[in-house]
Amino acid sequence: MTRKRTPSRSRTDASGPLVAVCQGHRCAGLRRLTGTPEQVEDLQEVVKGTAGAVLISSPCMGRCEMASLVAVARRDGPSGRVGPTVWLSGLEEERRAQALNRWVAAGGPQRIHQPEHGAPELLREAVSGFGPPPAVSRRTH
């Protein structure tokens, strides 16, 4: 009996959080000043271990008044469609950064059109606004 092989699904086929972290001078400087420069590396590890999660490291996002900034959205893996973003500020604070890591590890926003859905209280206090979905193109190799 010949067994039919089904194509394996890649990690990016799963739905999950899309996280854009600002690596601009001010955000990086605030993390250094608060003694938490490793937060971005910690977030990278969390994203690597979370099915469907995608991390975008961005140069300055142009919102320096918001302190250390992160944008989070829900990404539908099969279609690649990304919902609107929630902008979180003050992520140089260790407790907020840890709350972000826990939320991302738990799958982040569960509703594509409600990017703040399920965010822990510490992150709801950090919401600085909402934005359109980031422009993300799907690479094929």
N, CA, C and O of each residue as an XYZ file, in Angstrom:
564
protein
N       0.845     -1.164      0.000
C       0.000      0.000      0.000
C       0.900      1.240      0.000
O       1.794      1.373      0.836
N       0.653      2.119     -0.929
C       1.423      3.361     -1.018
C       0.713      4.446     -0.226
O      -0.488      4.677     -0.364
N       1.492      5.086      0.591
C       0.938      6.147      1.423
C       1.113      7.490      0.717
O       2.208      7.828      0.268
N       0.039      8.239      0.625
C       0.099      9.544     -0.005
C       0.711     10.540      0.979
O       0.272     10.649      2.123
N       1.714     11.253      0.523
C       2.374     12.258      1.372
C       1.631     13.575      1.299
O       1.271     14.051      0.222
N       1.413     14.140      2.441
C       0.826     15.470      2.470
C       1.951     16.456      2.717
O       2.856     16.183      3.505
N       1.903     17.587      2.059
C       2.969     18.561      2.256
C       2.984     19.042      3.705
O       1.937     19.272      4.309
N       4.174     19.186      4.241
C       4.262     19.672      5.610
C       4.020     21.169      5.627
O       4.339     21.886      4.678
N       3.452     21.615      6.724
C       3.190     23.041      6.883
C       4.388     23.670      7.551
O       4.953     23.116      8.494
N       4.770     24.822      7.059
C       5.881     25.523      7.678
C       5.375     26.328      8.866
O       4.173     26.526      9.043
N       6.317     26.780      9.668
C       5.991     27.575     10.834
C       5.239     28.848     10.446
O       4.412     29.332     11.218
N       5.512     29.391      9.274
C       4.858     30.624      8.856
C       3.460     30.386      8.299
O       2.742     31.352      8.044
N       3.045     29.127      8.099
C       1.683     28.838      7.671
C       0.699     29.005      8.817
O      -0.500     29.157      8.584
N       1.183     28.979     10.042
C       0.321     29.146     11.204
C      -0.003     30.625     11.383
O       0.799     31.491     11.033
N      -1.169     30.905     11.923
C      -1.519     32.282     12.252
C      -0.844     32.656     13.552
O      -0.578     31.793     14.388
N      -0.567     33.931     13.727
C       0.075     34.368     14.950
C       0.325     35.859     14.970
O      -0.109     36.587     14.077
N       1.028     36.307     15.994
C       1.279     37.736     16.115
C       2.390     38.211     15.190
O       3.381     37.511     14.977
N       2.214     39.401     14.647
C       3.264     40.085     13.921
C       3.702     41.229     14.841
O       2.878     42.042     15.260
N       4.975     41.286     15.146
C       5.500     42.278     16.078
C       6.560     43.100     15.358
O       7.537     42.556     14.845
N       6.359     44.417     15.323
C       7.351     45.330     14.743
C       7.964     46.120     15.892
O       7.263     46.832     16.611
N       9.274     45.989     16.058
C       9.961     46.663     17.157
C      10.884     47.741     16.596
O      11.646     47.508     15.658
N      10.792     48.920     17.195
C      11.616     50.043     16.742
C      13.043     49.861     17.247
O      13.277     49.629     18.433
N      13.979     49.971     16.327
C      15.405     49.883     16.647
C      16.088     51.225     16.435
O      17.314     51.295     16.347
N      15.294     52.298     16.353
C      15.839     53.626     16.143
C      16.696     54.087     17.308
O      16.707     53.460     18.367
N      17.413     55.182     17.110
C      18.357     55.683     18.111
C      17.693     55.958     19.457
O      18.230     55.575     20.497
N      16.539     56.612     19.454
C      15.891     56.960     20.734
C      15.411     55.714     21.467
O      15.653     55.572     22.666
N      14.747     54.825     20.776
C      14.237     53.608     21.433
C      15.392     52.769     21.974
O      15.338     52.299     23.110
N      16.437     52.578     21.165
C      17.604     51.813     21.614
C      18.279     52.522     22.784
O      18.721     51.870     23.730
N      18.364     53.856     22.727
C      18.969     54.620     23.808
C      18.187     54.504     25.103
O      18.777     54.394     26.178
N      16.859     54.527     25.010
C      16.041     54.377     26.217
C      16.233     53.001     26.847
O      16.272     52.876     28.071
N      16.355     51.971     26.013
C      16.594     50.632     26.563
C      17.952     50.577     27.253
O      18.083     49.958     28.309
N      18.965     51.218     26.668
C      20.293     51.253     27.310
C      20.233     52.013     28.624
O      20.793     51.568     29.626
N      19.553     53.166     28.629
C      19.469     53.988     29.844
C      18.757     53.280     30.991
O      19.103     53.485     32.155
N      17.774     52.457     30.676
C      17.039     51.744     31.722
C      17.675     50.399     32.052
O      17.158     49.650     32.881
N      18.791     50.094     31.406
C      19.488     48.839     31.696
C      18.817     47.613     31.122
O      18.982     46.510     31.642
N      18.048     47.798     30.036
C      17.321     46.667     29.448
C      17.591     46.519     27.949
O      16.662     46.250     27.188
N      18.847     46.687     27.508
C      19.101     46.601     26.067
C      18.850     45.210     25.482
O      18.672     45.074     24.272
N      18.834     44.185     26.323
C      18.637     42.816     25.827
C      17.172     42.496     25.549
O      16.861     41.383     25.125
N      16.265     43.447     25.779
C      14.843     43.182     25.563
C      14.530     42.741     24.139
O      13.693     41.862     23.932
N      15.182     43.334     23.174
C      14.909     42.961     21.783
C      15.358     41.525     21.531
O      14.664     40.768     20.851
N      16.509     41.146     22.071
C      16.981     39.770     21.912
C      16.033     38.794     22.610
O      15.763     37.710     22.094
N      15.529     39.183     23.787
C      14.556     38.335     24.488
C      13.299     38.156     23.640
O      12.772     37.050     23.528
N      12.820     39.253     23.041
C      11.632     39.185     22.191
C      11.898     38.310     20.967
O      11.015     37.559     20.551
N      13.081     38.388     20.389
C      13.436     37.535     19.252
C      13.316     36.063     19.626
O      12.788     35.265     18.851
N      13.800     35.703     20.805
C      13.719     34.306     21.256
C      12.276     33.874     21.458
O      11.912     32.751     21.109
N      11.452     34.749     22.018
C      10.036     34.427     22.211
C       9.371     34.207     20.865
O       8.621     33.246     20.696
N       9.633     35.083     19.907
C       9.034     34.946     18.578
C       9.481     33.644     17.915
O       8.670     32.950     17.301
N      10.761     33.310     18.034
C      11.263     32.048     17.454
C      10.522     30.844     18.007
O      10.309     29.866     17.290
N      10.126     30.901     19.268
C       9.461     29.776     19.911
C       7.954     29.795     19.812
O       7.297     28.924     20.383
N       7.377     30.765     19.103
C       5.922     30.899     19.026
C       5.456     30.620     17.604
O       5.836     31.321     16.665
N       4.637     29.598     17.457
C       4.133     29.235     16.123
C       3.411     30.412     15.490
O       2.566     31.049     16.119
N       3.756     30.695     14.233
C       3.092     31.740     13.476
C       3.564     33.150     13.765
O       3.145     34.084     13.081
N       4.423     33.335     14.755
C       4.877     34.684     15.109
C       5.924     35.177     14.122
O       6.748     34.408     13.625
N       5.874     36.474     13.851
C       6.821     37.122     12.944
C       7.319     38.381     13.637
O       6.534     39.138     14.208
N       8.636     38.600     13.583
C       9.238     39.793     14.159
C       9.824     40.648     13.051
O      10.549     40.154     12.188
N       9.505     41.925     13.082
C      10.071     42.887     12.150
C      10.895     43.861     12.975
O      10.359     44.548     13.845
N      12.183     43.924     12.712
C      13.034     44.934     13.342
C      13.056     46.123     12.405
O      13.433     46.003     11.239
N      12.655     47.257     12.914
C      12.517     48.434     12.071
C      13.495     49.516     12.489
O      13.783     49.678     13.674
N      14.001     50.252     11.519
C      14.723     51.466     11.902
C      13.699     52.429     12.507
O      12.535     52.057     12.660
N      14.083     53.608     12.841
C      13.190     54.570     13.495
C      11.814     54.599     12.839
O      11.695     54.744     11.622
N      10.777     54.459     13.663
C       9.402     54.500     13.166
C       8.856     55.921     13.143
O       7.713     56.143     12.741
N       9.674     56.891     13.574
C       9.269     58.281     13.506
C       8.287     58.724     14.572
O       7.634     59.756     14.423
N       8.176     57.964     15.632
C       7.262     58.325     16.724
C       8.045     58.405     18.030
O       7.669     57.790     19.028
N       9.130     59.161     18.014
C      10.063     59.228     19.145
C       9.415     59.716     20.432
O       9.887     59.390     21.522
N       8.345     60.489     20.322
C       7.675     60.972     21.524
C       6.998     59.852     22.311
O       6.588     60.054     23.454
N       6.884     58.693     21.712
C       6.211     57.567     22.359
C       7.180     56.672     23.139
O       6.775     55.632     23.659
N       8.429     57.060     23.221
C       9.446     56.258     23.909
C       9.683     54.962     23.150
O       9.433     54.900     21.946
N      10.153     53.942     23.820
C      10.446     52.667     23.166
C       9.135     52.074     22.653
O       8.210     51.830     23.427
N       9.066     51.846     21.356
C       7.807     51.561     20.675
C       7.785     50.187     20.017
O       8.782     49.725     19.462
N       6.615     49.544     20.094
C       6.367     48.263     19.441
C       4.965     48.311     18.836
O       4.045     48.864     19.439
N       4.804     47.740     17.661
C       3.483     47.602     17.053
C       3.174     46.113     16.944
O       4.041     45.318     16.580
N       1.937     45.740     17.259
C       1.527     44.333     17.233
C       0.260     44.214     16.399
O      -0.635     45.055     16.483
N       0.197     43.162     15.599
C      -0.975     42.878     14.775
C      -1.183     41.365     14.737
O      -0.296     40.604     15.124
N      -2.326     40.940     14.282
C      -2.623     39.519     14.067
C      -2.373     39.215     12.603
O      -2.826     39.950     11.725
N      -1.645     38.125     12.334
C      -1.353     37.684     10.972
C      -2.021     36.343     10.731
O      -1.858     35.405     11.511
N      -2.779     36.260      9.638
C      -3.387     34.994      9.234
C      -2.370     34.241      8.395
O      -2.022     34.676      7.298
N      -1.893     33.118      8.904
C      -0.840     32.370      8.227
C      -1.178     31.893      6.835
O      -0.411     32.145      5.906
N      -2.308     31.206      6.652
C      -2.600     30.682      5.319
C      -2.713     31.752      4.238
O      -2.260     31.538      3.113
N      -3.304     32.891      4.556
C      -3.479     33.927      3.535
C      -2.367     34.964      3.560
O      -2.144     35.664      2.572
N      -1.667     35.066      4.687
C      -0.642     36.093      4.832
C      -1.217     37.463      5.154
O      -0.471     38.432      5.294
N      -2.531     37.550      5.271
C      -3.202     38.819      5.565
C      -2.881     39.261      6.989
O      -2.846     38.444      7.909
N      -2.648     40.561      7.162
C      -2.318     41.119      8.469
C      -3.370     42.155      8.831
O      -3.766     42.973      8.001
N      -3.810     42.110     10.067
C      -4.804     43.071     10.543
C      -4.161     44.371     10.970
O      -2.948     44.539     10.846
N      -4.973     45.298     11.478
C      -4.451     46.572     11.944
C      -3.522     46.382     13.143
O      -3.554     45.354     13.820
N      -2.700     47.392     13.386
C      -1.734     47.319     14.484
C      -2.219     48.094     15.699
O      -2.965     49.067     15.592
N      -1.770     47.629     16.853
C      -1.896     48.395     18.082
C      -0.488     48.881     18.411
O       0.455     48.089     18.411
N      -0.337     50.179     18.692
C       0.952     50.769     19.023
C       1.098     50.792     20.529
O       0.254     51.338     21.240
N       2.168     50.198     21.008
C       2.452     50.128     22.440
C       3.700     50.948     22.733
O       4.724     50.784     22.069
N       3.619     51.821     23.714
C       4.758     52.678     24.041
C       5.293     52.357     25.425
O       4.660     51.647     26.207
N       6.469     52.892     25.712
C       7.083     52.695     27.018
C       7.597     51.290     27.244
O       7.675     50.829     28.383
N       7.951     50.600     26.155
C       8.403     49.215     26.275
C       9.825     49.100     26.791
O      10.351     47.993     26.900
N      10.464     50.231     27.115
C      11.766     50.157     27.784
C      11.588     49.754     29.242
O      12.551     49.371     29.907
N      10.353     49.840     29.741
C      10.055     49.397     31.104
C      10.048     47.867     31.121
O       9.337     47.231     30.343
N      10.832     47.301     31.999
C      11.015     45.850     32.030
C       9.701     45.097     32.202
O       9.486     44.080     31.542
N       8.822     45.573     33.073
C       7.556     44.861     33.298
C       6.688     44.844     32.042
O       6.042     43.842     31.739
N       6.678     45.957     31.319
C       5.903     45.995     30.076
C       6.521     45.066     29.036
O       5.802     44.357     28.332
N       7.829     45.067     28.938
C       8.509     44.186     27.979
C       8.224     42.721     28.305
O       8.000     41.916     27.401
N       8.230     42.376     29.579
C       7.926     40.993     29.978
C       6.472     40.647     29.668
O       6.175     39.532     29.238
N       5.562     41.604     29.885
C       4.154     41.372     29.558
C       3.986     41.145     28.056
O       3.205     40.290     27.639
N       4.726     41.919     27.237
C       4.687     41.725     25.784
C       5.178     40.327     25.429
O       4.555     39.640     24.619
N       6.278     39.904     26.019
C       6.816     38.569     25.737
C       5.802     37.477     26.082
O       5.617     36.532     25.315
N       5.154     37.608     27.223
C       4.155     36.601     27.621
C       2.975     36.588     26.653
O       2.478     35.524     26.284
N       2.529     37.778     26.244
C       1.387     37.877     25.330
C       1.724     37.269     23.977
O       0.921     36.532     23.406
N       2.908     37.577     23.464
C       3.339     37.012     22.181
C       3.459     35.494     22.291
O       3.015     34.772     21.398
N       4.057     35.005     23.381
C       4.208     33.560     23.577
C       2.857     32.851     23.652
O       2.740     31.686     23.271
N       1.837     33.559     24.144
C       0.493     32.991     24.237
C      -0.281     33.134     22.919
O      -1.435     32.715     22.833
N       0.345     33.721     21.898
C      -0.296     33.844     20.596
C      -0.691     35.259     20.223
O      -1.188     35.488     19.120
N      -0.480     36.224     21.126
C      -0.796     37.621     20.815
C      -2.268     37.830     20.568
O      -3.093     37.079     21.088
N      -2.620     38.840     19.781
C      -4.039     39.117     19.531
C      -4.688     37.939     18.804
O      -4.112     37.377     17.872
N      -5.880     37.579     19.238
C      -6.575     36.448     18.639
C      -7.597     36.868     17.597
O      -8.104     36.031     16.850
N      -7.900     38.151     17.542
C      -8.876     38.660     16.570
C      -8.163     39.609     15.621
O      -7.555     40.589     16.051
N      -8.238     39.319     14.348
C      -7.463     40.066     13.364
C      -7.833     41.551     13.312
O      -6.977     42.383     13.012
N      -9.084     41.896     13.599
C      -9.496     43.297     13.539
C      -9.509     43.981     14.905
O      -9.934     45.130     15.023
N      -9.046     43.275     15.933
C      -8.934     43.848     17.276
C      -7.537     43.531     17.809
O      -7.373     42.607     18.607
N      -6.528     44.293     17.372
C      -5.151     43.940     17.711
C      -4.824     44.017     19.196
O      -3.823     43.445     19.628
N      -5.629     44.699     19.978
C      -5.377     44.786     21.417
C      -6.074     43.666     22.195
O      -5.902     43.553     23.409
N      -6.855     42.844     21.501
C      -7.638     41.796     22.166
C      -6.742     40.836     22.941
O      -5.794     40.271     22.396
N      -7.053     40.667     24.195
C      -6.325     39.717     25.043
C      -5.036     40.257     25.632
O      -4.318     39.535     26.324
N      -4.736     41.529     25.363
C      -3.497     42.092     25.908
C      -3.592     42.189     27.424
O      -4.644     42.541     27.958
N      -2.494     41.878     28.125
C      -2.506     42.029     29.578
C      -2.678     43.497     29.978
O      -2.391     44.399     29.191
N      -3.142     43.723     31.195
C      -3.411     45.073     31.695
C      -2.224     46.017     31.491
O      -2.411     47.157     31.064
N      -1.005     45.555     31.792
C       0.171     46.416     31.619
C       0.311     46.920     30.189
O       0.767     48.041     29.963
N      -0.077     46.103     29.237
C       0.018     46.535     27.832
C      -1.175     47.395     27.441
O      -1.031     48.293     26.611
N      -2.335     47.150     28.009
C      -3.490     48.022     27.710
C      -3.205     49.441     28.166
O      -3.653     50.401     27.538
N      -2.454     49.579     29.269
C      -2.052     50.899     29.744
C      -1.038     51.539     28.794
O      -0.882     52.760     28.798
N      -0.354     50.743     27.987
C       0.687     51.230     27.080
C       0.161     51.539     25.683
O       0.919     52.009     24.834
N      -1.133     51.282     25.424
C      -1.690     51.525     24.089
C      -1.628     53.014     23.771
O      -2.167     53.847     24.501
N      -0.967     53.326     22.678
C      -0.807     54.717     22.257
C      -1.579     55.029     20.989
O      -1.619     56.179     20.551
N      -2.184     54.027     20.404
C      -2.979     54.252     19.206
C      -3.065     53.001     18.357
O      -2.538     51.946     18.709
N      -3.742     53.146     17.233
C      -3.959     52.049     16.304
C      -3.573     52.513     14.915
O      -3.670     53.700     14.601
N      -3.140     51.590     14.089
C      -2.725     51.955     12.744
C      -3.132     50.908     11.733
O      -3.637     49.843     12.088
N      -2.906     51.222     10.473
C      -3.239     50.271      9.411
C      -2.307     49.066      9.471
O      -1.258     49.111     10.113
N      -2.695     48.006      8.806
C      -1.807     46.846      8.744
C      -0.472     47.226      8.121
O      -0.427     48.022      7.183
N       0.615     46.661      8.637
C       1.905     46.941      8.003
C       1.958     46.279      6.629
O       1.332     45.244      6.400
N       2.697     46.878      5.742
C       2.869     46.297      4.409
C       3.916     45.200      4.515
O       5.097     45.476      4.723
N       3.480     43.965      4.372
C       4.363     42.811      4.484
C       4.219     41.986      3.223
O       3.107     41.621      2.842
N       5.324     41.692      2.576
C       5.251     40.843      1.404
C       5.749     39.455      1.784
O       6.666     39.301      2.590
N       5.132     38.470      1.192
C       5.480     37.083      1.463
C       6.578     36.665      0.502
O       6.424     36.733     -0.717
N       7.698     36.228      1.085
C       8.809     35.766      0.240
C       8.642     34.297     -0.095
O       8.203     33.501      0.735
N       8.990     33.960     -1.291
C       9.022     32.561     -1.686
C      10.426     32.250     -2.159
O      11.002     32.978     -2.966
N      10.955     31.183     -1.658
C      12.328     30.793     -2.014
C      12.325     29.503     -2.781
O      13.385     29.012     -3.169
